[in-house]
Amino acid sequence: MKQTLLSLTFCLLGSALLFAQDAAPTKPAGEKLELMPAQGEQVAPEQLPLIPETPEATRKPRGSAITEPSAPTKEKKTKTEIAANEMQDRIHFRQAKTKALQDPALQADWDVAHRTRTDYERREALKEFYKKLYGRMAALDPSIKKLIETERQKSIHKLQQTRVAATEPFERADSDQ
């Protein structure tokens, strides 16, 4: 069994070599092989017709399809610069918030909001507190006004009732005691 398999393998290899030799292109007897010149050897330009001495000039298309760039645009910021700017804005935001929360009027509004009896009154008091807080922060640091506005909208949006019917203000009947 081993001899049959071994002889079959040699036969296949031999036939493959014969077919490979037959398929290879042959050159006429008078033609010689062209070799690349050695590094220090000079070659006349006529012998190397496929290598251009100068590249061909490209033609620019005419018309309004392609226009020349007008003015240089603003350079794009890298991700690192963007992250550093965002971090700096958050630091300014926290500093402004800390300064604004030291205001006694804002502290009084916070206390009033947490002494209310109904949810509706608390939401309304907190809305007023956040409007004053973020207004004070914008006055302290106008450079981060955009960030302050988005945070104000988030804070007030959290106070809106979206999953249940909105409550109406409760009218208390003052009793004579």
ROMI-854963 format. One record per atom (N, C-alpha, C): residue number from 1; x, y, z. Coordinates in nm, 3 decimals. Example, Ala and Ser with C-alpha at 12.3 -4.5 7.8 and 13.67 -1.06 7.14 Angstrom:
// ROMI-854963
 kedren       x       y       z
      1   1.319  -0.569   0.780
      1   1.230  -0.450   0.780
      1   1.320  -0.330   0.780
      2   1.285  -0.225   0.708
      2   1.367  -0.106   0.714
      2   1.290   0.003   0.787
***
This chain:
// ROMI-854963
 kedren       x       y       z
      1   0.083  -0.118   0.000
      1   0.000   0.000   0.000
      1   0.088   0.126   0.000
      2   0.197   0.125   0.082
      2   0.285   0.240   0.089
      2   0.358   0.260  -0.043
      3   0.397   0.149  -0.106
      3   0.469   0.161  -0.233
      3   0.379   0.215  -0.342
      4   0.255   0.177  -0.344
      4   0.160   0.225  -0.445
      4   0.137   0.375  -0.427
      5   0.121   0.415  -0.305
      5   0.098   0.557  -0.276
      5   0.222   0.639  -0.310
      6   0.340   0.586  -0.280
      6   0.464   0.655  -0.309
      6   0.487   0.667  -0.460
      7   0.461   0.560  -0.533
      7   0.480   0.565  -0.678
      7   0.378   0.657  -0.744
      8   0.258   0.659  -0.693
      8   0.154   0.749  -0.747
      8   0.196   0.895  -0.726
      9   0.253   0.927  -0.609
      9   0.297   1.064  -0.580
      9   0.408   1.106  -0.675
     10   0.507   1.017  -0.702
     10   0.615   1.050  -0.794
     10   0.564   1.070  -0.935
     11   0.467   0.991  -0.975
     11   0.410   1.007  -1.110
     11   0.342   1.142  -1.125
     12   0.266   1.183  -1.023
     12   0.197   1.312  -1.029
     12   0.297   1.428  -1.032
     13   0.400   1.420  -0.951
     13   0.500   1.526  -0.950
     13   0.574   1.534  -1.083
     14   0.607   1.420  -1.139
     14   0.676   1.419  -1.267
     14   0.592   1.478  -1.378
     15   0.464   1.441  -1.382
     15   0.377   1.495  -1.487
     15   0.355   1.645  -1.469
     16   0.348   1.690  -1.343
     16   0.331   1.834  -1.318
     16   0.452   1.911  -1.367
     17   0.572   1.858  -1.349
     17   0.691   1.925  -1.397
     17   0.695   1.931  -1.549
     18   0.651   1.823  -1.614
     18   0.649   1.824  -1.761
     18   0.552   1.927  -1.815
     19   0.434   1.936  -1.754
     19   0.336   2.034  -1.800
     19   0.384   2.176  -1.773
     20   0.452   2.197  -1.662
     20   0.504   2.330  -1.630
     20   0.609   2.373  -1.730
     21   0.693   2.281  -1.777
     21   0.794   2.316  -1.875
     21   0.731   2.345  -2.010
     22   0.628   2.271  -2.047
     22   0.561   2.294  -2.174
     22   0.486   2.427  -2.174
     23   0.430   2.466  -2.059
     23   0.350   2.588  -2.052
     23   0.437   2.713  -2.046
     24   0.563   2.704  -2.009
     24   0.649   2.821  -1.997
     24   0.678   2.877  -2.136
     25   0.669   3.009  -2.154
     25   0.696   3.069  -2.285
     25   0.846   3.059  -2.315
     26   0.874   3.034  -2.437
     26   1.014   3.023  -2.479
     26   1.049   3.142  -2.566
     27   1.177   3.182  -2.561
     27   1.224   3.294  -2.641
     27   1.297   3.237  -2.762
     28   1.296   3.310  -2.869
     28   1.373   3.265  -2.986
     28   1.521   3.257  -2.951
     29   1.594   3.174  -3.023
     29   1.735   3.147  -2.991
     29   1.823   3.270  -3.002
     30   1.794   3.363  -3.092
     30   1.880   3.479  -3.114
     30   1.858   3.590  -3.012
     31   1.754   3.589  -2.931
     31   1.721   3.698  -2.838
     31   1.790   3.674  -2.704
     32   1.850   3.778  -2.648
     32   1.916   3.760  -2.519
     32   1.833   3.827  -2.409
     33   1.854   3.786  -2.285
     33   1.782   3.840  -2.170
     33   1.832   3.980  -2.137
     34   1.739   4.068  -2.097
     34   1.777   4.202  -2.056
     34   1.785   4.205  -1.905
     35   1.894   4.246  -1.853
     35   1.914   4.254  -1.709
     35   1.917   4.399  -1.666
     36   1.884   4.423  -1.541
     36   1.890   4.558  -1.486
     36   2.037   4.596  -1.471
     37   2.074   4.720  -1.497
     37   2.213   4.761  -1.484
     37   2.254   4.763  -1.337
     38   2.381   4.745  -1.312
     38   2.434   4.752  -1.176
     38   2.424   4.896  -1.127
     39   2.440   4.918  -0.998
     39   2.418   5.050  -0.942
     39   2.514   5.155  -0.995
     40   2.638   5.125  -1.014
     40   2.734   5.224  -1.059
     40   2.739   5.237  -1.210
     41   2.672   5.152  -1.283
     41   2.681   5.146  -1.429
     41   2.593   5.251  -1.494
     42   2.644   5.322  -1.592
     42   2.569   5.422  -1.667
     42   2.495   5.355  -1.782
     43   2.370   5.394  -1.806
     43   2.292   5.339  -1.915
     43   2.242   5.454  -2.001
     44   2.250   5.437  -2.129
     44   2.203   5.542  -2.221
     44   2.051   5.549  -2.215
     45   1.990   5.670  -2.226
     45   1.845   5.685  -2.219
     45   1.771   5.607  -2.326
     46   1.834   5.580  -2.440
     46   1.765   5.506  -2.546
     46   1.739   5.362  -2.504
     47   1.818   5.309  -2.414
     47   1.801   5.171  -2.373
     47   1.687   5.154  -2.273
     48   1.645   5.259  -2.209
     48   1.536   5.252  -2.112
     48   1.418   5.338  -2.157
     49   1.343   5.296  -2.257
     49   1.235   5.381  -2.308
     49   1.113   5.387  -2.217
     50   1.097   5.296  -2.123
     50   0.976   5.293  -2.042
     50   0.981   5.390  -1.923
     51   1.096   5.443  -1.891
     51   1.108   5.534  -1.778
     51   1.111   5.676  -1.831
     52   1.008   5.756  -1.801
     52   1.007   5.894  -1.850
     52   1.106   5.980  -1.772
     53   1.166   6.075  -1.842
     53   1.260   6.165  -1.776
     53   1.186   6.270  -1.693
     54   1.077   6.323  -1.746
     54   0.994   6.417  -1.672
     54   0.850   6.371  -1.679
     55   0.776   6.388  -1.575
     55   0.636   6.347  -1.580
     55   0.556   6.437  -1.672
     56   0.451   6.380  -1.728
     56   0.366   6.459  -1.817
     56   0.286   6.559  -1.736
     57   0.264   6.675  -1.795
     57   0.187   6.778  -1.728
     57   0.039   6.739  -1.729
     58  -0.027   6.760  -1.617
     58  -0.171   6.730  -1.610
     58  -0.249   6.853  -1.652
     59  -0.360   6.829  -1.713
     59  -0.445   6.939  -1.758
     59  -0.556   6.960  -1.655
     60  -0.579   7.084  -1.620
     60  -0.686   7.116  -1.527
     60  -0.817   7.125  -1.604
     61  -0.924   7.070  -1.550
     61  -1.052   7.082  -1.618
     61  -1.101   7.226  -1.613
     62  -1.166   7.268  -1.719
     62  -1.219   7.403  -1.724
     62  -1.369   7.398  -1.696
     63  -1.417   7.502  -1.637
     63  -1.559   7.509  -1.608
     63  -1.581   7.540  -1.460
     64  -1.706   7.532  -1.419
     64  -1.739   7.567  -1.282
     64  -1.747   7.445  -1.192
     65  -1.716   7.327  -1.244
     65  -1.725   7.207  -1.162
     65  -1.622   7.207  -1.051
     66  -1.502   7.250  -1.080
     66  -1.397   7.252  -0.979
     66  -1.352   7.395  -0.962
     67  -1.358   7.442  -0.839
     67  -1.316   7.579  -0.811
     67  -1.192   7.577  -0.723
     68  -1.120   7.682  -0.728
     68  -1.001   7.697  -0.646
     68  -1.046   7.729  -0.503
     69  -0.976   7.679  -0.404
     69  -1.014   7.713  -0.266
     69  -0.994   7.861  -0.242
     70  -1.091   7.923  -0.176
     70  -1.085   8.067  -0.157
     70  -0.988   8.103  -0.044
     71  -1.031   8.098   0.075
     71  -0.944   8.136   0.186
     71  -0.917   8.012   0.270
     72  -0.805   8.008   0.335
     72  -0.779   7.893   0.420
     72  -0.882   7.886   0.533
     73  -0.933   7.767   0.555
     73  -1.035   7.750   0.658
     73  -0.969   7.735   0.793
     74  -1.052   7.744   0.893
     74  -1.003   7.731   1.029
     74  -0.950   7.589   1.050
     75  -0.837   7.580   1.115
     75  -0.777   7.449   1.137
     75  -0.867   7.367   1.230
     76  -0.874   7.238   1.201
     76  -0.954   7.149   1.285
     76  -0.880   7.123   1.415
     77  -0.958   7.114   1.521
     77  -0.899   7.086   1.650
     77  -0.888   6.935   1.668
     78  -0.787   6.894   1.737
     78  -0.769   6.752   1.763
     78  -0.864   6.710   1.876
     79  -0.881   6.580   1.890
     79  -0.969   6.528   1.995
     79  -0.918   6.569   2.133
     80  -0.789   6.575   2.147
     80  -0.731   6.613   2.275
     80  -0.764   6.758   2.309
     81  -0.753   6.846   2.210
     81  -0.787   6.987   2.232
     81  -0.934   7.004   2.265
     82  -1.020   6.931   2.196
     82  -1.164   6.938   2.222
     82  -1.194   6.892   2.364
     83  -1.134   6.780   2.405
     83  -1.157   6.728   2.540
     83  -1.104   6.825   2.645
     84  -0.991   6.886   2.619
     84  -0.935   6.983   2.714
     84  -1.026   7.105   2.727
     85  -1.082   7.153   2.616
     85  -1.174   7.267   2.621
     85  -1.302   7.232   2.697
     86  -1.354   7.111   2.675
     86  -1.475   7.069   2.746
     86  -1.447   7.059   2.896
     87  -1.332   7.005   2.931
     87  -1.296   6.994   3.073
     87  -1.283   7.132   3.135
     88  -1.223   7.224   3.064
     88  -1.208   7.361   3.116
     88  -1.345   7.427   3.134
     89  -1.437   7.405   3.040
     89  -1.572   7.460   3.053
     89  -1.643   7.401   3.176
     90  -1.627   7.271   3.198
     90  -1.691   7.209   3.315
     90  -1.632   7.264   3.446
     91  -1.503   7.292   3.446
     91  -1.440   7.351   3.566
     91  -1.497   7.490   3.591
     92  -1.507   7.571   3.485
     92  -1.565   7.706   3.499
     92  -1.710   7.697   3.545
     93  -1.783   7.598   3.494
     93  -1.924   7.580   3.532
     93  -1.934   7.551   3.681
     94  -1.852   7.458   3.731
     94  -1.857   7.423   3.873
     94  -1.816   7.541   3.961
     95  -1.718   7.619   3.917
     95  -1.675   7.735   3.995
     95  -1.787   7.839   4.002
     96  -1.853   7.864   3.889
     96  -1.962   7.961   3.886
     96  -2.079   7.913   3.972
     97  -2.107   7.783   3.967
     97  -2.218   7.729   4.046
     97  -2.189   7.741   4.196
     98  -2.065   7.713   4.234
     98  -2.027   7.725   4.375
     98  -2.041   7.869   4.424
     99  -1.996   7.965   4.342
     99  -2.008   8.106   4.381
     99  -2.155   8.148   4.388
    100  -2.235   8.102   4.291
    100  -2.376   8.142   4.288
    100  -2.453   8.083   4.406
    101  -2.418   7.962   4.447
    101  -2.490   7.898   4.558
    101  -2.456   7.963   4.693
    102  -2.354   8.045   4.698
    102  -2.320   8.115   4.822
    102  -2.408   8.238   4.843
    103  -2.489   8.273   4.744
    103  -2.578   8.388   4.752
    103  -2.690   8.357   4.853
    104  -2.710   8.442   4.953
    104  -2.814   8.416   5.054
    104  -2.955   8.412   4.995
    105  -2.982   8.489   4.894
    105  -3.116   8.488   4.833
    105  -3.144   8.351   4.768
    106  -3.044   8.294   4.702
    106  -3.062   8.162   4.641
    106  -3.077   8.055   4.749
    107  -3.004   8.068   4.858
    107  -3.018   7.971   4.967
    107  -3.157   7.978   5.028
    108  -3.213   8.098   5.038
    108  -3.349   8.114   5.090
    108  -3.450   8.050   4.994
    109  -3.431   8.068   4.864
    109  -3.522   8.006   4.766
    109  -3.516   7.853   4.775
    110  -3.396   7.800   4.798
    110  -3.380   7.655   4.812
    110  -3.457   7.604   4.935
    111  -3.445   7.678   5.044
    111  -3.515   7.640   5.167
    111  -3.666   7.647   5.147
    112  -3.714   7.750   5.080
    112  -3.857   7.764   5.053
    112  -3.907   7.647   4.968
    113  -3.828   7.608   4.869
    113  -3.869   7.498   4.781
    113  -3.881   7.367   4.858
    114  -3.799   7.349   4.960
    114  -3.802   7.222   5.034
    114  -3.894   7.226   5.156
    115  -3.956   7.341   5.182
    115  -4.054   7.349   5.289
    115  -4.197   7.344   5.236
    116  -4.215   7.328   5.107
    116  -4.350   7.325   5.050
    116  -4.419   7.194   5.085
    117  -4.552   7.194   5.077
    117  -4.629   7.077   5.117
    117  -4.669   6.988   4.999
    118  -4.693   7.046   4.882
    118  -4.738   6.964   4.769
    118  -4.629   6.955   4.663
    119  -4.642   6.851   4.582
    119  -4.545   6.833   4.473
    119  -4.550   6.948   4.374
    120  -4.670   6.993   4.344
    120  -4.685   7.103   4.249
    120  -4.611   7.227   4.298
    121  -4.632   7.263   4.425
    121  -4.567   7.382   4.480
    121  -4.414   7.365   4.480
    122  -4.368   7.244   4.512
    122  -4.224   7.220   4.513
    122  -4.165   7.234   4.373
    123  -4.233   7.178   4.271
    123  -4.183   7.189   4.133
    123  -4.177   7.334   4.090
    124  -4.279   7.410   4.121
    124  -4.281   7.551   4.082
    124  -4.172   7.630   4.154
    125  -4.151   7.602   4.282
    125  -4.048   7.672   4.358
    125  -3.908   7.635   4.306
    126  -3.889   7.508   4.272
    126  -3.759   7.466   4.219
    126  -3.733   7.525   4.081
    127  -3.839   7.540   4.001
    127  -3.821   7.604   3.870
    127  -3.771   7.747   3.888
    128  -3.829   7.819   3.981
    128  -3.785   7.956   4.007
    128  -3.642   7.957   4.061
    129  -3.611   7.862   4.150
    129  -3.476   7.853   4.203
    129  -3.374   7.831   4.091
    130  -3.403   7.736   4.001
    130  -3.308   7.707   3.893
    130  -3.293   7.823   3.796
    131  -3.403   7.893   3.769
    131  -3.393   8.011   3.681
    131  -3.301   8.117   3.742
    132  -3.317   8.140   3.872
    132  -3.232   8.240   3.939
    132  -3.087   8.191   3.947
    133  -3.069   8.062   3.978
    133  -2.934   8.006   3.991
    133  -2.857   8.018   3.860
    134  -2.917   7.973   3.753
    134  -2.845   7.976   3.625
    134  -2.832   8.118   3.571
    135  -2.926   8.206   3.604
    135  -2.912   8.346   3.567
    135  -2.793   8.410   3.639
    136  -2.779   8.377   3.766
    136  -2.666   8.429   3.844
    136  -2.534   8.373   3.792
    137  -2.533   8.245   3.754
    137  -2.411   8.183   3.699
    137  -2.371   8.248   3.568
    138  -2.470   8.278   3.483
    138  -2.441   8.343   3.354
    138  -2.385   8.483   3.376
    139  -2.430   8.550   3.481
    139  -2.376   8.683   3.511
    139  -2.232   8.673   3.562
    140  -2.202   8.566   3.637
    140  -2.067   8.550   3.691
    140  -1.966   8.512   3.583
    141  -2.004   8.423   3.491
    141  -1.910   8.375   3.388
    141  -1.983   8.365   3.253
    142  -1.986   8.474   3.174
    142  -2.057   8.471   3.046
    142  -1.989   8.385   2.939
    143  -1.865   8.341   2.962
    143  -1.795   8.262   2.861
    143  -1.856   8.123   2.844
    144  -1.929   8.076   2.942
    144  -1.989   7.942   2.934
    144  -2.141   7.950   2.928
    145  -2.190   8.054   2.867
    145  -2.335   8.078   2.863
    145  -2.410   7.963   2.794
    146  -2.351   7.907   2.690
    146  -2.417   7.798   2.618
    146  -2.433   7.675   2.708
    147  -2.328   7.639   2.781
    147  -2.334   7.526   2.873
    147  -2.434   7.552   2.985
    148  -2.437   7.672   3.035
    148  -2.530   7.708   3.142
    148  -2.674   7.695   3.092
    149  -2.699   7.739   2.970
    149  -2.835   7.731   2.915
    149  -2.881   7.586   2.899
    150  -2.793   7.500   2.850
    150  -2.832   7.359   2.834
    150  -2.857   7.293   2.970
    151  -2.777   7.325   3.070
    151  -2.798   7.269   3.204
    151  -2.927   7.323   3.266
    152  -2.958   7.449   3.241
    152  -3.084   7.506   3.292
    152  -3.203   7.433   3.232
    153  -3.198   7.409   3.101
    153  -3.307   7.338   3.035
    153  -3.322   7.196   3.089
    154  -3.210   7.128   3.114
    154  -3.215   6.993   3.171
    154  -3.279   6.994   3.309
    155  -3.238   7.089   3.392
    155  -3.290   7.095   3.529
    155  -3.439   7.122   3.530
    156  -3.485   7.211   3.447
    156  -3.627   7.244   3.444
    156  -3.706   7.132   3.379
    157  -3.649   7.066   3.282
    157  -3.718   6.954   3.216
    157  -3.741   6.838   3.314
    158  -3.648   6.818   3.405
    158  -3.664   6.711   3.505
    158  -3.784   6.736   3.595
    159  -3.822   6.861   3.609
    159  -3.932   6.896   3.699
    159  -4.069   6.885   3.632
    160  -4.074   6.863   3.502
    160  -4.201   6.854   3.432
    160  -4.260   6.715   3.449
    161  -4.390   6.710   3.467
    161  -4.458   6.581   3.476
    161  -4.487   6.533   3.335
    162  -4.428   6.420   3.298
    162  -4.449   6.370   3.163
    162  -4.525   6.238   3.161
    163  -4.525   6.165   3.271
    163  -4.586   6.031   3.271
    163  -4.725   6.028   3.332
    164  -4.763   6.131   3.400
    164  -4.897   6.139   3.459
    164  -4.958   6.273   3.419
    165  -5.084   6.283   3.442
    165  -5.151   6.409   3.411
    165  -5.096   6.517   3.504
    166  -5.074   6.632   3.449
    166  -5.018   6.742   3.526
    166  -5.114   6.780   3.638
    167  -5.059   6.808   3.753
    167  -5.143   6.847   3.866
    167  -5.173   6.995   3.859
    168  -5.284   7.028   3.911
    168  -5.326   7.167   3.917
    168  -5.294   7.220   4.055
    169  -5.275   7.350   4.066
    169  -5.247   7.404   4.199
    169  -5.364   7.375   4.293
    170  -5.329   7.340   4.414
    170  -5.430   7.306   4.514
    170  -5.478   7.434   4.581
    171  -5.607   7.455   4.577
    171  -5.668   7.572   4.639
    171  -5.710   7.535   4.781
    172  -5.648   7.594   4.876
    172  -5.684   7.566   5.015
    172  -5.795   7.658   5.058
    173  -5.883   7.599   5.131
    173  -5.990   7.680   5.191
    173  -5.942   7.723   5.327
    174  -5.927   7.852   5.342
    174  -5.883   7.900   5.472
    174  -5.997   7.886   5.572
    175  -5.970   7.818   5.676
    175  -6.075   7.796   5.775
    175  -6.065   7.900   5.885
    176  -6.176   7.934   5.938
    176  -6.179   8.033   6.048
    176  -6.173   7.954   6.178
    177  -6.066   7.962   6.246
    177  -6.055   7.890   6.371
    177  -6.040   7.983   6.485
***
